[in-house]
Amino acid sequence: MNNILIIYCHPYQKSLNHAVLESIEHNLMQKKIPYKIIDLYQDNFQPFYDLEELRLFHTGGTHDPLVAQYLELLKNAQGIIFVTPIWWNSIPGMLKGFIDKVMKEGEGLSHTVSKYGIHGCLTNLSHAYVLTTSTSPTFYFRLFMGNGIKKIFISKTLKQLGIKRGTWINFGNVTNSTYNKREEYLKRIKNYPFQF
């Protein structure tokens, strides 16, 4: 159980997000760290409940083979890296649907629920890195738009699932960024000291 799981959430292969994904792969390969990628768009993941999936929710069951496959990968990874844009101050619907649909309640699944709240079972994931891109500058997102990635996604949602440590890295102001700035950022990611 020493591999890293990358959750990639962007539909366009020529996006900056895809270049970030490639930079992470380069980083992990250079360090000989095994990894697996979940590419939500390429997998054609359906990020919503149908009636049958909802009926199975409280049993921890699923009729979507991707959900079972993803959950198994989550339970057998040491760390996790999310690569996603920020859309409307939060994670995209596709990634939110991944959390909604894949995180199953039950012993040996992602979490259990008691009268005292949610107990996360994904404690095998020692660290979550959330690499994002945003139209807004990072300082604006942090100070004026609620800092939702850090305060909600990392510090609440991922923590509830049992992931105690989380790091957010954002490339802000994408629309007005220069080629050189993007290349500098990708070089930083290629050499980033990920710790799991």
Secondary structure, DSSP 4 states (H G I P E B T S, - for coil): --EEEEEE--S-TTSHHHHHHHHHHHHHHHTT--EEEEETTTTT---S--HHHHHHGGGT--S-HHHHHHHHHHHTEEEEEEEEE-BTTB--HHHHHHHHHH--BSTTSSEEEETTEEEE--TT--EEEEEEE-SS-HHHHHHHS--HIIIIIIIIIIHHTT--EEEEEEE--GGG--HHHHHHHHHHHHT-----
